[in-house]
C-alpha cells in the first residue's frame, strides 16, 4: 500500500513520472523508518501507552495513531499506512487490550465512513461507470474462486501445487 497509494494519487492528480517516483521513494523511506522504530523500540512504545486504566490506554493509542498518521500525511504518505504501522508497533498485552477497546470504535467508524462516502456519490454518474464496475466485480469474483480453489487444493494435497494443477481440489476420502 505504501507504493500503491502514492502512485494512484499521482495518477489522479496528473503528476509527472519523476514526481511520482519521488513520492514513492519518500513513502518507502517513511515506511522503513516507522517499521524500524516499531521493530526496535515497539516494546518501549507499548510500555509508554500501556496504562492500567482503559481510558488512558485508549487515549494514548489514539493520540499516538493521530500523531504518526499526521506525520505520515505531511510526508506525502497515506495516513492510513502510518496508523497501520502504529498497530504493528504495539505488542503483547497492550496490543490485545487496545484491540479489544478499539474494535467497537472501528466498527462504528467503518459504518460512518460508508454512510458519508455514499452521500458523496452523485446518482447521475452511476450509469457511466456501471459497465466497468460490473467488469471489476466479475474479475474479483473469478479471482476469489481461483484463489479459494488453489487454497483448498493446497490444504488437501500432500504435493499441493502439482496435484492441484493436474487434478483440481480433491474431496476428503
ABEGO torsion letter per residue (X at the ends): XAAAAAAAAAAAAGBBAAAAAAAAAAAAAAAAAAAAAAAAAAAAAAAAABBABAAAAAAAAAAAAAAAAAAAAAAGBBAAAAAAAAAAABBEAAAAAAAAAAAAAAAAAAAAAAAAAAAABBAAAAAAAAAAAAAAAAAAAAAAAAAAAAAAAAAABABAAAAAAAAEBBBBX
